[in-house]
Amino acid sequence: MRAVVTDGKDELQFSDQHVPEPKPGEVRISVAAAGVNPVDVATRNGLLHAGVVPAGTAVGLGWDVSGIIDAVGTDVSSPTVGTRVVGLRADPTTSLGTYAEFVVLPVDAVAPVPDGIATIDAASIPLNILTADQALDLAGPVGTLLVTGAAGGVGGFAVALAADRGWTVTALARESDREFVLRAGATSVVSSIADAHPVDAVLDTAALGSAALAAVHDNGNYVGVLPPAVPDGERGIATTAVSVRHDGTRLTQLLELVVSGAIEVRVAGTLALEHARTAQDEASAQGVRGRWLLTP
Ligand SMILES: NC(=O)c1ccc[n+]([C@@H]2O[C@H](COP(=O)([O-])OP(=O)(O)OC[C@H]3O[C@@H](n4cnc5c(N)ncnc54)[C@H](OP(=O)(O)O)[C@@H]3O)[C@@H](O)[C@H]2O)c1
């Protein structure tokens, strides 16, 4: 089968790999679509090869996947073969990612795709919604929240999930995204940190770093998305960053929120797997809203 790998030198390569066999505790997915995310582009540009994996290692691309279960490990009784699922591959160091025809994941990394969500579109959801949800878990007691990058992949979900949890949300977003972020659940929109009223917590998906601390009350909370680049706290502000983990159980609950209409699914476009590089280039352009998807 075909799969896309990289050695971190700005190139994508197609590798011919054996169809993987699921071990106990795993399921195999016949891939319908893989989401294209900023981390994939960073991986192509050497993110993992700067110390996480040895130089020259071919690592598989892609974290998000949707598709159909086509084989299960010996001890897996659910989901069964034929189930539509969506999942997160959270170990990016292996030679097989979701930019492939088949992928094997731990069974607790997948969730059934509910009626009301198209199988292909589902691939736009897991990485960003789980990141947003797990970041909110780090944001402290519910109160006022500023989400930077509020119209982005993580930020859009974060606004909606925070509003659903009871936060009063200010969105930092481009003027052209005002309607989207208000629809998602923000009660106010600003275009810069300087314009924001002080909040209890900031979820900094735009990676503004220490500049974002200016919007936070003394003793508040800062949650970033880049674990190696957490700004030092000041004025008693606690600073941390999310590192997303797979969580099929929570993903199942979050998909129900999507079906309820509380959260929008946004797909920027779909390209065939052989155009993975083009899809990454499209996804990297400023102003893109929604995820690009690859279909094998
Ligand atoms: N730690 C983890 O577990 C984890 C998991 C997932 C993602 N991430 C990281 O989270 C970050 C965000 O990912 P994403 O998928 O949400 O990216 P994205 O879809 O590109 O969203 C980023 C958003 O921030 C906006 N933005 C950037 N600077 C801005 C500014 N100064 N003012 C207003 N808007 C601004 C962008 O708008 P424009 O397009 O108009 O510039 C875009 O809407 C990435 O660095 C990604 O690698 C981390």
The ligand as an SDF file (V2000), in Angstrom:
LIG
                    3D

 48 52  0  0  0  0  0  0  0  0999 V2000
    0.4230   21.0500   21.5690 N   0  0  0  0  0  0  0  0  0  0  0  0
   -0.4680   20.3240   20.9050 C   0  0  0  0  0  0  0  0  0  0  0  0
   -0.8600   19.2340   21.3400 O   0  0  0  0  0  0  0  0  0  0  0  0
   -1.0170   20.8660   19.5980 C   0  0  0  0  0  0  0  0  0  0  0  0
   -2.0430   20.1760   18.9460 C   0  0  0  0  0  0  0  0  0  0  0  0
   -2.5890   20.7370   17.7740 C   0  0  0  0  0  0  0  0  0  0  0  0
   -2.0660   21.9360   17.2660 C   0  0  0  0  0  0  0  0  0  0  0  0
   -1.0290   22.5250   17.9180 N   0  0  0  0  0  0  0  0  0  0  0  0
   -0.4550   23.7870   17.4120 C   0  0  0  0  0  0  0  0  0  0  0  0
   -1.4410   24.7910   17.5770 O   0  0  0  0  0  0  0  0  0  0  0  0
   -1.1800   25.8410   16.6580 C   0  0  0  0  0  0  0  0  0  0  0  0
   -2.4800   26.2260   15.9890 C   0  0  0  0  0  0  0  0  0  0  0  0
   -2.8930   25.1490   15.1750 O   0  0  0  0  0  0  0  0  0  0  0  0
   -4.1500   25.3280   14.2260 P   0  0  0  0  0  0  0  0  0  0  0  0
   -4.3370   24.0400   13.5390 O   0  0  0  0  0  0  0  0  0  0  0  0
   -5.2560   25.9190   14.9740 O   0  0  0  0  0  0  0  0  0  0  0  0
   -3.5740   26.4190   13.1980 O   0  0  0  0  0  0  0  0  0  0  0  0
   -4.4150   27.3180   12.2030 P   0  0  0  0  0  0  0  0  0  0  0  0
   -5.6470   26.6000   11.7660 O   0  0  0  0  0  0  0  0  0  0  0  0
   -3.4570   27.8220   11.1920 O   0  0  0  0  0  0  0  0  0  0  0  0
   -4.9240   28.5180   13.1050 O   0  0  0  0  0  0  0  0  0  0  0  0
   -4.1070   29.5480   13.5660 C   0  0  0  0  0  0  0  0  0  0  0  0
   -4.9670   30.7940   13.5500 C   0  0  0  0  0  0  0  0  0  0  0  0
   -4.3090   31.8540   14.2150 O   0  0  0  0  0  0  0  0  0  0  0  0
   -4.5640   33.0220   13.4640 C   0  0  0  0  0  0  0  0  0  0  0  0
   -3.5960   34.0200   13.8370 N   0  0  0  0  0  0  0  0  0  0  0  0
   -2.2520   33.8960   13.9070 C   0  0  0  0  0  0  0  0  0  0  0  0
   -1.7060   35.0490   14.3230 N   0  0  0  0  0  0  0  0  0  0  0  0
   -2.7450   35.9030   14.5270 C   0  0  0  0  0  0  0  0  0  0  0  0
   -2.8340   37.2420   14.9680 C   0  0  0  0  0  0  0  0  0  0  0  0
   -1.7560   37.9340   15.2850 N   0  0  0  0  0  0  0  0  0  0  0  0
   -4.0560   37.8110   15.0510 N   0  0  0  0  0  0  0  0  0  0  0  0
   -5.1730   37.1150   14.7310 C   0  0  0  0  0  0  0  0  0  0  0  0
   -5.1530   35.8360   14.3070 N   0  0  0  0  0  0  0  0  0  0  0  0
   -3.9440   35.2480   14.2210 C   0  0  0  0  0  0  0  0  0  0  0  0
   -4.4840   32.5620   12.0470 C   0  0  0  0  0  0  0  0  0  0  0  0
   -5.0630   33.4900   11.1590 O   0  0  0  0  0  0  0  0  0  0  0  0
   -4.4150   33.7380    9.6920 P   0  0  0  0  0  0  0  0  0  0  0  0
   -4.5640   32.4430    8.9360 O   0  0  0  0  0  0  0  0  0  0  0  0
   -5.2590   34.8350    9.1440 O   0  0  0  0  0  0  0  0  0  0  0  0
   -2.9750   34.1070    9.9350 O   0  0  0  0  0  0  0  0  0  0  0  0
   -5.2760   31.2730   12.1360 C   0  0  0  0  0  0  0  0  0  0  0  0
   -6.6560   31.5340   12.0380 O   0  0  0  0  0  0  0  0  0  0  0  0
   -0.1250   25.3150   15.6930 C   0  0  0  0  0  0  0  0  0  0  0  0
    1.1190   25.8360   16.1000 O   0  0  0  0  0  0  0  0  0  0  0  0
   -0.1680   23.8060   15.9320 C   0  0  0  0  0  0  0  0  0  0  0  0
    1.0320   23.1550   15.6130 O   0  0  0  0  0  0  0  0  0  0  0  0
   -0.5040   22.0220   19.0700 C   0  0  0  0  0  0  0  0  0  0  0  0
  1  2  1  0
  2  3  2  0
  2  4  1  0
  4  5  1  0
  4 48  2  0
  5  6  2  0
  6  7  1  0
  7  8  2  0
  8  9  1  0
  8 48  1  0
  9 10  1  0
  9 46  1  0
 10 11  1  0
 11 12  1  0
 11 44  1  0
 12 13  1  0
 13 14  1  0
 14 15  2  0
 14 16  1  0
 14 17  1  0
 17 18  1  0
 18 19  2  0
 18 20  1  0
 18 21  1  0
 21 22  1  0
 22 23  1  0
 23 24  1  0
 23 42  1  0
 24 25  1  0
 25 26  1  0
 25 36  1  0
 26 27  1  0
 26 35  1  0
 27 28  2  0
 28 29  1  0
 29 30  1  0
 29 35  2  0
 30 31  1  0
 30 32  2  0
 32 33  1  0
 33 34  2  0
 34 35  1  0
 36 37  1  0
 36 42  1  0
 37 38  1  0
 38 39  2  0
 38 40  1  0
 38 41  1  0
 42 43  1  0
 44 45  1  0
 44 46  1  0
 46 47  1  0
M  CHG  2   8   1  16  -1
M  END
$$$$
